[in-house]
Structures are given as C-alpha cells and as structure tokens.
Amino acid sequence: MKLLFEVHPDGHITVTVEGVSGPGCHQYTAEAEDVLGVATARSKTPEFYQHARTGHVQQTTEQ
Amino acid sequence: MSEYVEIDTVLTDPDHLVAALGDLGFAREHIEVHPHAVSLAGYRGDERAQRAEIVIRRQHVGSSSNDLGFARQADGTYRAIISEYDQRTPGVRGFAYDQAFLGRLAQQYGVHRLMTHYQAQGYRVSVQQRADGVMHVEAER
C-alpha cells in the first residue's frame, strides 16, 4: 500500500491512500492526522464506494 | 485510491520545528531551544513581555529586528511570536516573516514529520519538490 502526501507551501497537506479499499484505509489517514495536525476535509474515492456498494465492507459514518 | 483527507499542519514537535527553520536558512547555532520559556528582546535590546521556548535572536532575524520566538501553548502546539515590523520587513534571509513564511515553515515541518514517522514505521519514503512549490512525499510498504 502507498500513502501519497502533497505538502503545500502554505502548510496545507492532502493525503491519499492507495492499495487499501473501504473503511480499512481510515486507520492510515487517522495516523497521518495524528502525525501532522488537524483534518479539515475528508472524502471517499470511487474505490471506497465500489466496495461499500457490493457489500464487502460496511460504510463507516466518520466525517 | 480509497480515502482522501486534507490536513492543516500544526507545529507540535520542537526538533522538527528547528529542522524546518534550518531549511529556511537559519543556522542551527542561531536557534535557541530552551526547556522553559525565556524573554524575547526588542530591537533596542529591551526585554519584552513575550516569552518563548524556541528563540532566534534579533541580529539573526534582521538589521532592526526584534527577537523571533515560538512559544509552546497549553495544548502542546507552538505559536509564532513575530513583531509587526518583522512581519512586513524583509530580514537577513531576504524575506519578511509573514504568513507566507509561516506557511513555508509549516511545509518543511510537515515533510520532516512525515519522513521521520513513516521511515520509523518501516515505509520506504521519497520526497520530490514540484515546480509549483508543492512537496510530494510517498510512503510505501
């Protein structure tokens, strides 16, 4: 699995998790938040919804 | 891809804050790190009411500058203490200590935090700077 960080010149950081689908990836973004600071926005990418719809995982409610 | 999160960097780690100040051109020997807050001085050497744990003395900030400090707050974060003069006046590094400076500082801090944390967790970490100034950090395992 891979974590991709874009660290902007204003200190703002975006994190994308690759290679982990569904709510399982939340632990990785939560870890990044612990390391860096405060999350200001969160969204699910298509892979998350694909798994959620097909019933492999249950969608979590965190936002 | 499965989740995308945006994070505002918060300065909490003194070692990485010092490293980030070094990235912006401050010599390590000019960055004071105190276990307890010490007084900051104004441009005439006068002691100010503000106190901070991490201090860069005024002669290393600019020709008519005040001391620049980072004061640890009750919640564990560091708050920059920068005089109005130094926020609008380019100093010895050629830039003013304004919001853009604090942004670049947070950027360097974030890269140091990410590299140290994820390397310790067994990830392969790479860093690249793009032409637009954005730093790309990849952590893989």
Backbone of each chain as ProteinMPNN parsed JSONL, in Angstrom:
{"seq_chain_A": "MKLLFEVHPDGHITVTVEGVSGPGCHQYTAEAEDVLGVATARSKTPEFYQHARTGHVQQTTEQ", "coords_chain_A": {"N_chain_A": [[0.838, -1.192, 0.0], [0.269, 2.321, -0.405], [0.984, 5.636, 0.607], [0.187, 8.856, -0.317], [1.331, 12.065, -0.14], [0.669, 15.477, -0.503], [2.365, 18.269, 0.097], [1.796, 21.471, 0.725], [2.92, 24.882, 0.005], [1.71, 26.527, 1.869], [1.491, 25.096, 4.108], [-0.584, 23.394, 4.146], [-1.822, 20.095, 3.788], [-2.507, 17.33, 1.706], [-3.718, 14.026, 1.79], [-3.635, 10.88, 0.321], [-4.726, 7.582, 0.188], [-3.565, 4.645, -1.225], [-4.232, 1.41, -2.535], [-5.568, 0.231, -0.486], [-8.783, -0.645, 0.285], [-12.102, 0.538, 1.01], [-13.438, 1.068, 4.367], [-11.215, 0.265, 5.775], [-9.011, 1.754, 5.157], [-9.131, 3.958, 6.66], [-7.713, 3.933, 9.037], [-5.189, 4.587, 8.216], [-5.306, 7.214, 7.268], [-6.089, 8.405, 9.603], [-3.839, 7.995, 11.146], [-2.054, 9.666, 9.818], [-3.213, 12.11, 10.395], [-2.773, 12.214, 13.146], [-0.021, 12.493, 13.151], [0.412, 14.913, 11.853], [-1.481, 17.034, 12.258], [-4.524, 18.717, 12.075], [-7.431, 17.475, 10.634], [-9.23, 18.848, 7.927], [-10.937, 18.34, 5.884], [-12.587, 15.618, 4.261], [-12.94, 12.912, 2.068], [-14.444, 10.229, 0.227], [-13.066, 8.075, -2.172], [-13.736, 6.664, -5.489], [-13.126, 3.879, -5.314], [-13.643, 3.204, -2.678], [-16.451, 3.452, -2.485], [-17.254, 1.571, -4.329], [-16.615, -0.874, -3.102], [-18.18, -0.626, -0.834], [-20.766, -0.606, -1.869], [-20.995, -3.168, -2.977], [-21.088, -4.715, -0.802], [-18.917, -5.815, 0.497], [-17.789, -4.519, 2.529], [-18.755, -2.524, 5.323], [-20.013, 0.7, 5.224], [-18.499, 3.304, 6.964], [-19.334, 5.942, 9.264], [-17.839, 8.105, 9.752], [-16.833, 11.489, 9.483]], "CA_chain_A": [[0.0, 0.0, 0.0], [1.047, 3.548, -0.585], [0.408, 6.899, 1.06], [0.66, 9.975, -1.125], [1.13, 13.353, 0.544], [1.032, 16.723, -1.184], [2.612, 19.243, 1.168], [1.733, 22.752, 0.018], [3.732, 25.957, 0.621], [1.007, 27.191, 2.971], [1.419, 24.161, 5.222], [-1.748, 22.521, 3.957], [-1.39, 18.784, 3.29], [-3.529, 16.369, 1.314], [-3.281, 12.639, 1.942], [-4.419, 9.896, -0.404], [-4.306, 6.201, 0.463], [-3.717, 3.748, -2.371], [-3.987, -0.009, -2.294], [-6.418, -0.238, 0.608], [-10.122, -0.214, -0.09], [-13.124, 0.537, 2.048], [-13.14, 1.765, 5.615], [-9.916, -0.165, 6.305], [-7.975, 2.756, 4.913], [-9.288, 5.089, 7.583], [-6.653, 3.917, 10.052], [-3.983, 5.226, 7.674], [-5.489, 8.669, 7.262], [-6.122, 8.825, 11.007], [-2.439, 8.04, 11.585], [-1.466, 10.883, 9.252], [-3.736, 13.241, 11.168], [-2.067, 12.235, 14.426], [1.348, 12.931, 12.932], [0.538, 16.231, 11.227], [-2.29, 18.143, 12.749], [-5.974, 18.683, 12.164], [-8.108, 17.25, 9.357], [-10.215, 19.88, 7.622], [-11.883, 17.823, 4.897], [-12.399, 14.19, 4.057], [-13.858, 12.393, 1.063], [-14.207, 8.861, -0.202], [-12.826, 7.975, -3.601], [-14.627, 5.653, -6.078], [-12.838, 2.518, -4.86], [-14.327, 3.01, -1.405], [-17.881, 3.248, -2.708], [-17.418, 0.309, -5.054], [-16.638, -1.962, -2.124], [-19.298, -0.432, 0.082], [-21.993, -0.987, -2.567], [-21.052, -4.604, -3.218], [-21.312, -5.397, 0.455], [-17.73, -6.404, 1.1], [-17.488, -3.786, 3.758], [-19.813, -1.614, 5.74], [-19.525, 2.074, 5.213], [-18.472, 3.954, 8.285], [-20.038, 7.219, 9.261], [-16.967, 9.211, 10.153], [-16.656, 12.605, 8.54]], "C_chain_A": [[0.877, 1.248, 0.0], [0.258, 4.747, -0.056], [1.029, 8.015, 0.234], [0.311, 11.277, -0.409], [1.514, 14.479, -0.415], [1.137, 17.787, -0.102], [2.763, 20.616, 0.517], [2.526, 23.833, 0.751], [3.0, 26.753, 1.699], [0.842, 26.265, 4.176], [0.253, 23.195, 5.154], [-1.296, 21.204, 3.317], [-2.598, 17.963, 2.866], [-2.93, 14.965, 1.358], [-4.205, 11.75, 1.12], [-3.845, 8.515, -0.107], [-4.561, 5.366, -0.785], [-3.488, 2.313, -1.923], [-4.731, -0.566, -1.096], [-7.82, 0.253, 0.292], [-11.063, -0.256, 1.107], [-12.668, 1.229, 3.309], [-11.789, 1.378, 6.224], [-8.844, 0.885, 6.141], [-8.047, 3.897, 5.921], [-8.178, 5.122, 8.625], [-5.406, 4.642, 9.544], [-4.125, 6.74, 7.625], [-5.535, 9.194, 8.694], [-4.705, 8.93, 11.561], [-1.779, 9.324, 11.076], [-1.949, 12.116, 10.009], [-3.01, 13.352, 12.507], [-0.667, 12.814, 14.268], [1.4, 14.42, 12.602], [-0.275, 17.326, 11.878], [-3.769, 17.852, 12.743], [-6.579, 18.48, 10.779], [-9.179, 18.313, 9.148], [-11.239, 19.406, 6.6], [-11.559, 16.359, 4.643], [-13.384, 13.756, 2.964], [-13.465, 10.972, 0.705], [-14.006, 8.852, -1.7], [-13.625, 6.797, -4.157], [-14.376, 4.229, -5.575], [-13.558, 2.201, -3.556], [-15.797, 2.655, -1.653], [-18.149, 1.94, -3.439], [-17.516, -0.855, -4.067], [-17.827, -1.854, -1.194], [-20.598, -0.915, -0.572], [-22.115, -2.491, -2.726], [-21.076, -5.396, -1.923], [-20.096, -6.06, 1.071], [-17.392, -5.747, 2.435], [-18.717, -2.967, 4.117], [-19.244, -0.202, 5.749], [-19.567, 2.65, 6.618], [-19.095, 5.335, 8.166], [-19.128, 8.384, 9.605], [-16.889, 10.248, 9.059], [-15.765, 13.645, 9.181]], "O_chain_A": [[2.054, 1.215, 0.357], [-0.954, 4.855, -0.244], [2.25, 8.101, 0.104], [-0.853, 11.549, -0.113], [2.563, 14.428, -1.057], [0.147, 18.159, 0.529], [3.754, 20.88, -0.164], [2.775, 23.729, 1.952], [3.617, 27.574, 2.378], [0.149, 26.597, 5.137], [0.116, 22.298, 5.986], [-0.472, 21.211, 2.403], [-3.598, 17.906, 3.582], [-1.77, 14.762, 1.001], [-5.427, 11.862, 1.218], [-2.631, 8.311, -0.148], [-5.662, 5.387, -1.334], [-2.664, 2.039, -1.051], [-4.537, -1.726, -0.732], [-8.022, 1.445, 0.057], [-10.843, -0.984, 2.076], [-11.635, 1.899, 3.324], [-11.275, 2.085, 7.091], [-7.873, 0.91, 6.897], [-7.124, 4.706, 6.018], [-7.749, 6.195, 9.05], [-4.66, 5.235, 10.324], [-3.172, 7.466, 7.908], [-5.074, 10.303, 8.966], [-4.399, 9.83, 12.344], [-1.041, 9.985, 11.806], [-1.184, 13.053, 10.235], [-2.673, 14.45, 12.948], [-0.183, 13.537, 15.139], [2.325, 15.115, 13.02], [0.212, 18.446, 12.032], [-4.223, 16.868, 13.328], [-6.273, 19.231, 9.853], [-9.935, 18.641, 10.062], [-12.302, 20.012, 6.466], [-10.418, 15.92, 4.789], [-14.534, 14.194, 2.953], [-12.312, 10.568, 0.857], [-14.71, 9.555, -2.424], [-14.146, 5.998, -3.379], [-15.321, 3.454, -5.426], [-14.024, 1.081, -3.348], [-16.316, 1.685, -1.101], [-19.158, 1.28, -3.192], [-18.393, -1.71, -4.186], [-18.418, -2.863, -0.808], [-21.427, -1.551, 0.077], [-23.213, -3.039, -2.622], [-21.083, -6.627, -1.951], [-20.218, -6.788, 2.056], [-16.795, -6.351, 3.326], [-19.603, -2.755, 3.289], [-18.135, 0.039, 6.226], [-20.545, 2.496, 7.35], [-19.346, 5.82, 7.063], [-19.586, 9.52, 9.735], [-16.881, 9.93, 7.869], [-15.478, 14.674, 8.569]]}, "seq_chain_B": "MSEYVEIDTVLTDPDHLVAALGDLGFAREHIEVHPHAVSLAGYRGDERAQRAEIVIRRQHVGSSSNDLGFARQADGTYRAIISEYDQRTPGVRGFAYDQAFLGRLAQQYGVHRLMTHYQAQGYRVSVQQRADGVMHVEAER", "coords_chain_B": {"N_chain_B": [[-7.294, 3.981, -5.069], [-8.683, 5.146, -2.01], [-9.352, 6.771, 0.165], [-9.355, 10.215, 0.911], [-7.862, 12.878, 2.432], [-7.713, 16.099, 3.87], [-5.39, 18.07, 5.572], [-4.536, 20.444, 8.034], [-1.433, 21.567, 8.902], [-0.016, 21.379, 12.124], [2.177, 22.812, 14.423], [3.964, 20.937, 16.584], [6.169, 19.502, 17.379], [9.284, 20.072, 18.697], [11.875, 19.438, 17.698], [11.51, 18.956, 14.963], [10.513, 21.393, 14.228], [12.735, 23.023, 14.626], [14.402, 21.877, 12.684], [12.966, 22.585, 10.398], [13.174, 25.376, 10.479], [15.876, 25.508, 9.989], [15.882, 24.62, 7.326], [14.839, 26.863, 6.122], [16.907, 28.569, 6.185], [18.096, 29.424, 8.549], [20.893, 29.246, 10.658], [21.831, 26.444, 12.596], [23.104, 26.95, 15.038], [22.139, 29.389, 15.673], [19.616, 29.088, 16.545], [17.881, 29.003, 19.386], [16.977, 26.641, 21.825], [14.997, 26.228, 24.5], [14.276, 24.675, 27.634], [12.359, 25.856, 29.192], [10.257, 28.721, 28.799], [11.81, 31.738, 27.694], [12.568, 35.248, 27.98], [11.797, 37.483, 25.296], [13.575, 39.861, 23.296], [13.394, 43.297, 22.28], [14.151, 45.466, 19.428], [15.992, 47.273, 20.418], [17.235, 45.895, 22.311], [15.765, 45.777, 24.519], [13.911, 44.18, 27.054], [11.093, 42.208, 26.363], [7.591, 41.563, 27.024], [6.78, 39.191, 25.981], [7.364, 35.672, 25.865], [9.229, 32.721, 25.006], [9.963, 29.32, 24.052], [11.509, 28.484, 21.896], [13.836, 30.338, 20.229], [15.007, 32.875, 18.055], [17.501, 35.125, 17.958], [17.495, 38.708, 17.585], [19.542, 39.804, 15.95], [20.007, 37.833, 14.116], [17.766, 37.811, 12.698], [17.034, 40.247, 11.406], [18.262, 43.535, 10.397], [17.174, 45.602, 11.958], [15.574, 44.223, 13.656], [13.305, 42.49, 15.911], [13.503, 39.992, 18.518], [12.629, 36.699, 17.447], [10.199, 34.313, 18.144], [9.006, 31.03, 19.22], [6.405, 29.927, 20.964], [5.456, 27.534, 23.315], [2.22, 26.266, 23.692], [-0.575, 25.644, 25.931], [-1.915, 23.476, 24.865], [0.048, 22.055, 23.658], [0.903, 22.856, 21.174], [2.967, 24.982, 19.08], [3.219, 28.479, 19.006], [3.855, 31.131, 16.829], [5.757, 34.021, 17.585], [6.019, 37.033, 16.35], [7.125, 40.2, 15.57], [5.197, 43.072, 14.471], [6.683, 44.714, 12.827], [8.647, 42.952, 11.796], [7.029, 41.248, 10.426], [6.415, 42.645, 8.167], [8.768, 43.463, 7.033], [11.516, 42.679, 5.056], [14.051, 40.474, 6.164], [17.331, 39.308, 7.206], [17.393, 37.037, 5.643], [16.208, 37.773, 3.35], [13.495, 37.721, 3.077], [10.266, 38.69, 4.391], [8.86, 38.021, 7.637], [6.269, 36.799, 7.409], [2.86, 35.68, 6.794], [3.259, 33.983, 4.635], [5.836, 33.098, 5.1], [5.399, 31.639, 7.463], [3.805, 29.662, 6.378], [5.58, 28.341, 4.615], [7.33, 27.422, 6.515], [5.682, 25.649, 7.945], [5.286, 23.832, 5.898], [7.884, 22.706, 5.48], [8.249, 21.653, 7.995], [6.19, 19.747, 8.016], [7.105, 17.933, 6.06], [9.441, 16.963, 7.278], [8.29, 15.754, 9.533], [6.71, 13.746, 8.355], [8.646, 12.166, 6.991], [10.291, 11.234, 9.095], [8.451, 9.891, 10.771], [7.243, 7.899, 9.09], [9.419, 6.476, 8.04], [10.361, 5.36, 10.392], [8.296, 3.624, 10.838], [8.766, 1.671, 9.028], [8.315, 2.173, 6.351], [9.145, 2.817, 2.893], [10.312, 5.882, 1.993], [9.956, 8.665, -0.115], [10.827, 11.897, -1.355], [9.849, 14.622, -3.311], [10.212, 17.755, -4.897], [7.934, 19.774, -6.54], [7.652, 21.935, -9.457], [5.824, 23.909, -8.872], [6.167, 24.361, -6.239], [4.999, 22.635, -4.468], [5.53, 19.957, -2.268], [6.055, 16.557, -2.785], [5.423, 13.682, -1.067], [5.978, 10.3, -0.797], [5.02, 7.359, 0.777], [5.628, 4.019, 1.144], [4.872, 0.544, 1.531]], "CA_chain_B": [[-7.45, 5.014, -4.055], [-9.875, 4.877, -1.228], [-9.765, 7.887, 1.023], [-8.6, 11.434, 0.657], [-8.048, 13.729, 3.605], [-6.938, 17.334, 3.897], [-4.932, 18.323, 6.942], [-3.769, 21.652, 8.329], [-0.301, 21.203, 9.741], [0.105, 22.049, 13.418], [3.549, 22.661, 14.924], [3.965, 20.385, 17.943], [7.429, 18.813, 17.685], [10.341, 21.095, 18.655], [13.008, 19.036, 16.857], [11.17, 19.167, 13.556], [10.384, 22.84, 14.043], [14.11, 23.518, 14.472], [14.877, 21.414, 11.363], [12.287, 23.381, 9.377], [13.816, 26.688, 10.5], [17.146, 25.307, 9.281], [15.59, 24.559, 5.885], [14.555, 28.213, 5.64], [18.152, 29.322, 6.133], [18.656, 29.78, 9.855], [21.947, 28.343, 11.132], [21.399, 25.732, 13.797], [23.649, 27.57, 16.254], [21.397, 30.622, 15.942], [18.269, 28.727, 17.015], [17.944, 28.608, 20.794], [15.877, 25.792, 22.29], [15.018, 26.267, 25.96], [13.261, 23.805, 28.263], [11.306, 26.743, 29.674], [10.212, 29.951, 28.014], [12.68, 32.851, 28.103], [12.079, 36.532, 27.486], [12.241, 37.976, 23.997], [14.057, 41.233, 23.347], [13.063, 44.169, 21.164], [15.288, 45.824, 18.571], [16.997, 48.009, 21.188], [17.734, 45.022, 23.361], [14.842, 45.879, 25.656], [13.182, 42.928, 27.319], [9.661, 42.29, 26.077], [6.75, 40.714, 27.872], [6.595, 37.876, 25.351], [8.347, 34.642, 26.203], [9.138, 31.583, 24.09], [10.944, 28.24, 24.252], [12.41, 28.45, 20.735], [14.119, 31.761, 20.0], [16.076, 33.348, 17.171], [17.771, 36.496, 18.425], [17.164, 39.723, 16.575], [20.624, 40.053, 14.98], [19.936, 36.783, 13.09], [16.464, 37.965, 12.038], [17.148, 41.381, 10.5], [19.147, 44.575, 10.932], [16.469, 46.358, 13.01], [14.507, 43.293, 14.041], [13.077, 42.034, 17.283], [13.644, 38.533, 18.617], [11.537, 35.898, 16.885], [10.053, 33.177, 19.05], [7.914, 30.069, 19.113], [6.025, 29.667, 22.357], [4.624, 26.344, 23.494], [0.92, 26.559, 24.28], [-1.073, 24.626, 26.86], [-2.343, 22.291, 24.108], [1.207, 21.388, 23.079], [1.295, 23.441, 19.889], [3.835, 26.156, 19.148], [2.68, 29.674, 18.361], [4.917, 32.06, 16.436], [5.702, 35.393, 18.085], [6.762, 37.82, 15.365], [6.684, 41.601, 15.68], [4.572, 43.621, 13.255], [7.775, 45.206, 11.971], [9.288, 41.833, 11.09], [6.06, 40.626, 9.514], [6.313, 43.4, 6.904], [10.088, 43.927, 6.619], [12.452, 41.59, 4.745], [15.173, 40.386, 7.094], [18.629, 38.88, 6.673], [17.201, 35.958, 4.666], [15.643, 38.35, 2.145], [12.026, 37.677, 3.09], [9.607, 39.109, 5.617], [8.399, 36.888, 8.454], [4.83, 36.982, 7.288], [2.074, 34.44, 6.721], [3.894, 33.098, 3.652], [6.965, 32.483, 5.815], [4.865, 30.608, 8.364], [3.352, 28.568, 5.528], [6.751, 27.558, 4.17], [7.841, 26.749, 7.713], [4.802, 24.504, 8.189], [5.543, 22.862, 4.833], [9.131, 21.993, 5.785], [7.964, 20.885, 9.218], [5.386, 18.588, 7.631], [7.949, 16.961, 5.353], [10.29, 16.316, 8.295], [7.435, 14.883, 10.358], [6.316, 12.58, 7.57], [9.811, 11.306, 6.727], [10.73, 10.6, 10.34], [7.431, 8.966, 11.264], [6.988, 6.732, 8.229], [10.631, 5.655, 7.992], [10.388, 4.585, 11.642], [7.258, 2.586, 10.733], [9.185, 0.672, 8.043], [7.957, 2.558, 4.981], [10.11, 3.487, 2.018], [9.798, 7.244, 1.848], [10.658, 9.509, -1.076], [10.355, 13.286, -1.359], [10.162, 15.373, -4.526], [9.612, 19.083, -4.943], [7.437, 20.134, -7.864], [7.962, 23.303, -9.883], [4.888, 24.851, -8.258], [6.49, 24.52, -4.829], [4.384, 21.576, -3.665], [6.414, 18.82, -1.988], [5.38, 15.273, -2.866], [6.02, 12.658, -0.211], [5.368, 8.983, -0.965], [5.424, 6.35, 1.766], [5.149, 2.758, 0.582], [5.365, -0.704, 2.122]], "C_chain_B": [[-8.715, 4.766, -3.255], [-10.26, 5.987, -0.273], [-8.793, 9.044, 0.845], [-8.901, 12.384, 1.803], [-7.183, 14.974, 3.458], [-6.624, 17.69, 5.348], [-4.232, 19.675, 7.009], [-2.663, 21.285, 9.31], [-0.283, 22.035, 11.018], [1.504, 21.771, 13.96], [3.503, 22.164, 16.364], [5.328, 19.825, 18.348], [8.596, 19.803, 17.577], [11.508, 20.713, 17.742], [12.719, 19.296, 15.378], [10.945, 20.644, 13.243], [11.765, 23.458, 13.841], [14.664, 23.11, 13.1], [14.255, 22.252, 10.252], [12.856, 24.798, 9.322], [15.168, 26.619, 9.795], [16.949, 25.265, 7.772], [15.355, 25.946, 5.302], [15.769, 29.13, 5.8], [18.746, 29.729, 7.459], [19.712, 28.755, 10.266], [21.511, 27.715, 12.449], [21.891, 26.408, 15.07], [22.952, 28.888, 16.583], [19.97, 30.349, 16.42], [18.396, 28.221, 18.445], [16.722, 27.755, 21.135], [15.989, 25.702, 23.806], [13.952, 25.328, 26.53], [12.098, 24.613, 28.823], [11.392, 28.056, 28.906], [11.14, 31.013, 28.597], [12.135, 34.131, 27.458], [12.623, 36.829, 26.094], [12.648, 39.436, 24.149], [13.611, 41.988, 22.104], [14.318, 44.624, 20.448], [16.343, 46.645, 19.279], [17.605, 47.143, 22.285], [16.859, 45.032, 24.598], [14.049, 44.587, 25.815], [11.691, 43.135, 27.099], [8.881, 41.344, 26.987], [6.615, 39.305, 27.295], [7.733, 36.921, 25.705], [8.146, 33.457, 25.266], [10.225, 30.574, 24.405], [11.956, 28.17, 23.109], [12.588, 29.893, 20.266], [15.219, 31.927, 18.956], [16.293, 34.815, 17.513], [17.782, 37.471, 17.258], [18.257, 39.944, 15.545], [20.65, 38.999, 13.874], [18.616, 36.83, 12.328], [16.539, 39.074, 10.992], [17.895, 42.512, 11.174], [18.484, 45.393, 12.047], [15.351, 45.516, 13.613], [14.395, 43.119, 15.545], [13.335, 40.527, 17.308], [12.403, 37.861, 18.042], [11.414, 34.64, 17.756], [8.916, 32.249, 18.677], [7.607, 29.594, 20.529], [5.104, 28.458, 22.439], [3.335, 26.714, 24.239], [0.468, 25.398, 25.175], [-1.49, 23.345, 26.123], [-1.186, 21.587, 23.405], [1.642, 21.917, 21.727], [2.203, 24.646, 20.114], [3.202, 27.307, 18.375], [3.83, 30.627, 18.059], [4.679, 33.423, 17.061], [6.618, 36.22, 17.2], [6.228, 39.245, 15.426], [6.05, 42.044, 14.365], [5.637, 44.112, 12.277], [8.357, 44.065, 11.147], [8.325, 41.093, 10.159], [6.016, 41.351, 8.166], [7.671, 43.827, 6.358], [10.994, 42.747, 6.286], [13.668, 41.628, 5.669], [16.43, 39.869, 6.414], [18.496, 37.755, 5.64], [16.582, 36.47, 3.372], [14.129, 38.286, 2.077], [11.504, 38.188, 4.432], [9.082, 37.87, 6.347], [6.872, 36.956, 8.568], [4.111, 35.627, 7.216], [2.68, 33.453, 5.728], [5.098, 32.382, 4.27], [6.469, 31.358, 6.721], [4.346, 29.404, 7.573], [4.504, 27.69, 5.075], [7.363, 26.799, 5.35], [6.998, 25.502, 8.012], [5.017, 23.423, 7.134], [6.803, 22.034, 5.141], [8.955, 21.118, 7.022], [7.201, 19.607, 8.859], [6.205, 17.515, 6.941], [8.851, 16.226, 6.351], [9.474, 15.331, 9.137], [7.101, 13.591, 9.621], [7.495, 11.627, 7.377], [10.192, 10.53, 7.982], [9.726, 9.539, 10.791], [7.338, 7.716, 10.394], [8.239, 5.88, 8.02], [10.721, 4.789, 9.252], [9.364, 3.457, 11.629], [7.59, 1.555, 9.651], [8.771, 0.969, 6.615], [9.209, 3.011, 4.221], [9.527, 4.867, 1.715], [10.62, 7.998, 0.813], [10.009, 10.892, -1.075], [10.779, 13.941, -2.664], [9.491, 16.73, -4.431], [9.192, 19.392, -6.372], [7.76, 21.58, -8.179], [7.04, 24.317, -9.221], [5.105, 24.998, -6.747], [5.878, 23.465, -3.924], [5.394, 20.439, -3.484], [5.582, 17.536, -2.025], [6.12, 14.26, -2.008], [5.248, 11.362, -0.448], [5.911, 8.05, 0.103], [4.799, 5.024, 1.342], [5.708, 1.58, 1.383], [4.455, -1.845, 1.723]], "O_chain_B": [[-9.698, 4.235, -3.774], [-11.439, 6.111, 0.061], [-7.59, 8.863, 0.656], [-10.063, 12.659, 2.104], [-6.052, 14.902, 2.976], [-7.484, 17.616, 6.226], [-3.427, 20.007, 6.138], [-2.918, 20.765, 10.397], [-0.507, 23.245, 10.988], [1.96, 20.627, 13.957], [3.056, 22.882, 17.259], [5.609, 19.69, 19.539], [8.87, 20.318, 16.493], [12.074, 21.582, 17.078], [13.573, 19.79, 14.642], [11.166, 21.085, 12.115], [11.941, 24.319, 12.979], [15.32, 23.911, 12.434], [14.925, 22.593, 9.277], [13.005, 25.362, 8.238], [15.56, 27.55, 9.091], [17.757, 25.813, 7.023], [15.637, 26.184, 4.127], [15.667, 30.336, 5.574], [19.818, 30.334, 7.485], [19.465, 27.549, 10.23], [20.905, 28.368, 13.299], [21.177, 26.439, 16.073], [23.157, 29.442, 17.663], [19.207, 31.283, 16.668], [18.948, 27.148, 18.689], [15.591, 28.094, 20.787], [16.963, 25.164, 24.333], [12.861, 25.205, 25.973], [10.978, 24.11, 28.919], [12.457, 28.448, 28.429], [11.247, 31.17, 29.813], [11.345, 34.084, 26.515], [13.754, 36.475, 25.761], [12.138, 40.154, 25.01], [13.467, 41.414, 21.025], [15.424, 44.223, 20.81], [17.478, 46.722, 18.809], [18.403, 47.622, 23.091], [17.165, 44.382, 25.598], [13.585, 43.992, 24.842], [11.103, 44.102, 27.582], [9.443, 40.454, 27.625], [6.367, 38.346, 28.027], [8.894, 37.315, 25.824], [7.038, 33.214, 24.788], [11.272, 30.919, 24.953], [13.121, 27.838, 23.326], [11.617, 30.579, 19.948], [16.225, 31.217, 18.971], [15.39, 35.639, 17.376], [18.041, 37.105, 16.111], [17.96, 40.239, 14.388], [21.238, 39.225, 12.816], [18.365, 36.016, 11.44], [16.159, 38.876, 9.838], [18.14, 42.467, 12.379], [19.161, 45.827, 12.979], [14.316, 46.038, 14.026], [15.254, 43.536, 16.322], [13.379, 39.873, 16.266], [11.29, 38.378, 18.135], [12.413, 33.988, 18.062], [8.001, 32.608, 17.936], [8.426, 28.956, 21.19], [4.104, 28.37, 21.726], [3.364, 27.384, 25.272], [1.06, 24.319, 25.167], [-1.425, 22.255, 26.692], [-1.399, 20.639, 22.649], [2.653, 21.47, 21.187], [2.21, 25.248, 21.188], [2.719, 27.14, 17.255], [4.67, 30.898, 18.917], [3.556, 33.927, 17.073], [7.842, 36.121, 17.288], [5.02, 39.467, 15.344], [6.318, 41.484, 13.302], [5.51, 43.947, 11.064], [8.538, 44.198, 9.936], [8.746, 40.405, 9.229], [5.636, 40.767, 7.151], [7.731, 44.489, 5.321], [11.223, 41.893, 7.142], [14.237, 42.69, 5.92], [16.579, 39.978, 5.196], [19.41, 37.55, 4.841], [16.44, 35.718, 2.408], [13.538, 38.754, 1.104], [12.187, 38.131, 5.455], [8.887, 36.813, 5.746], [6.295, 37.139, 9.64], [4.68, 34.583, 7.533], [2.631, 32.241, 5.938], [5.342, 31.207, 3.995], [7.039, 30.267, 6.746], [4.433, 28.267, 8.035], [4.431, 26.462, 5.136], [7.85, 25.679, 5.197], [7.539, 24.434, 8.296], [4.939, 22.233, 7.438], [6.776, 20.806, 5.067], [9.45, 19.992, 7.082], [7.529, 18.522, 9.34], [6.027, 16.326, 7.202], [9.003, 15.007, 6.273], [9.919, 14.217, 9.414], [7.194, 12.496, 10.175], [7.359, 10.42, 7.576], [10.392, 9.317, 7.934], [10.108, 8.425, 11.149], [7.352, 6.598, 10.91], [8.123, 4.668, 7.838], [11.111, 3.623, 9.183], [9.533, 2.453, 12.321], [6.786, 0.662, 9.383], [8.867, 0.096, 5.753], [10.176, 3.506, 4.799], [8.397, 4.993, 1.244], [11.85, 7.971, 0.858], [8.812, 11.037, -0.829], [11.933, 13.827, -3.075], [8.362, 16.853, -3.954], [9.993, 19.286, -7.301], [8.099, 22.36, -7.289], [7.43, 25.469, -9.027], [4.332, 25.668, -6.062], [6.201, 23.404, -2.738], [6.036, 20.015, -4.445], [4.539, 17.442, -1.378], [7.31, 14.016, -2.209], [4.024, 11.325, -0.317], [7.122, 7.965, 0.308], [3.58, 4.924, 1.201], [6.847, 1.607, 1.848], [4.69, -2.988, 2.115]]}, "name": "protein", "num_of_chains": 2, "seq": "MKLLFEVHPDGHITVTVEGVSGPGCHQYTAEAEDVLGVATARSKTPEFYQHARTGHVQQTTEQMSEYVEIDTVLTDPDHLVAALGDLGFAREHIEVHPHAVSLAGYRGDERAQRAEIVIRRQHVGSSSNDLGFARQADGTYRAIISEYDQRTPGVRGFAYDQAFLGRLAQQYGVHRLMTHYQAQGYRVSVQQRADGVMHVEAER"}
